[in-house]
């Protein structure tokens, strides 16, 4: 993968912050250390990549329930 794209994704997902608004009161900014950006264009693709790797590791481990 291109180093520029990799750097962009790392920065995008490691520098996430949130704040909450309730009525007219805003919370302090809080750092988010994990999770997927809701509404992010890349989020579904990154989730699929993550799930593929997870499923491969599960199959290789031999753990789980099998039919037939």
DAQUIRA-V253152 format. One line per field, one symbol per residue. burial: + if it has 24 or more other ideal C-beta (glycine too) atoms within 12 Angstrom, else -. Layout:
burial=???
This chain:
burial=--------------------------------------------------------------------
